[in-house]
Amino acid sequence: MDLAQVRQLFESLKGKIQTPRDLEKLRQTFLGKKGYVTQLFKELRNATPEKRRELGKLINALREEIDEFIKLKGEELKRKELEEKLKAERLDITLPGDTVLPIGSKHPLSAVIEEITEIFKQMGFSVETGPEVEKEEYNFDMLNIPKYHPARDMQDTFYVNEKGYLLRTHTSPVQVRTLLKREPPVQIIAPGRVYRRDDDPTHSPMFFQVEGLVVNESVSFANMVFVLKVFLRKFFEKDVSVRFRPSYFPFTEPSAEVDIGCVICSGKGCRVCKGTGWLEVLGAGMVHPNVLSACGIDAEKFRGFAFGLGVDRFAMLKYRIDNIKLFYENDIRFLKQFVSL
Ligand code: PHE
């Protein structure tokens, strides 16, 4: 290629440079070791001295022109790059702050536990708690459920490696703990987490119970019926019918299961009450004398009643939720529906 052609090629490529890479390629094409301009200089050797001087000047001029172009274009590209970067990272520090902080809400289970607690407090109960990793002795033995007693199968237990410990299957061990540390009269409730090997739309391996225990010298089954009726009607905010069915728990005698008229269909029969018109909501009974004795309390002198309820079930009935898992997945779309609690 002669000088004119090289210049023409340069002129035609000039306008196409977009990036620093393009520019570097251009530099190599003309000024690199095998570049066209370098080539022209090499070819000068074959020219006559006069021509050499004349041509040399012209080639030099072209080289300087290309050099200058590369310098200016390089600066321009750098400037452009910086401008774009600044534009992309633009941060308007004069904007007012985001004042609308999203406000959380109480978890429906927390709200229901608080509500239950409040109702019982108004009736003179105080609140006790116990550990979730519990002694087998308190969860079973002292509640009149000796080893190998078939009643242990009623609750599928998670055992903890350490011998003699388990995840409590109910809040009833708090009865034992309370009676071991306090003289009657006792009038407590004990809300908390319990664990069972159970998992379906109405059972979760971890769920919540509220235990109730009253021990004094004169308490009767009739007192228990009254307390539970008052509680159920306050909680469901209507005059629900309540019925006591004979049942069995090793730690109460007599024992009862407590049903309320279905709050979904008002007793007409629906899917939730399986057409019976009744919903089982509580286990209850008079504290078994063996439990009192095991805790060092004179079973001749003192009597008691106890009850246990499933918080999840109460919450599901009150808010018409048909899958217990919704309480534990904590999907924000579910939780948002309880902002007023
Ligand atoms: N602990 C029983 C259960 O989990 C409920 C219960 C508590 C029954 C107190 C009677 C008295 O099924």
Boltz pocket constraint, residues with backbone or C-beta under 6 A from the ligand:
constraints:
  - pocket:
      binder: B
      contacts: [[A, 169], [A, 170], [A, 171], [A, 172], [A, 211], [A, 212], [A, 249], [A, 252], [A, 256], [A, 283], [A, 284], [A, 285], [A, 306], [A, 307], [A, 308], [A, 309]]
      max_distance: 6.0
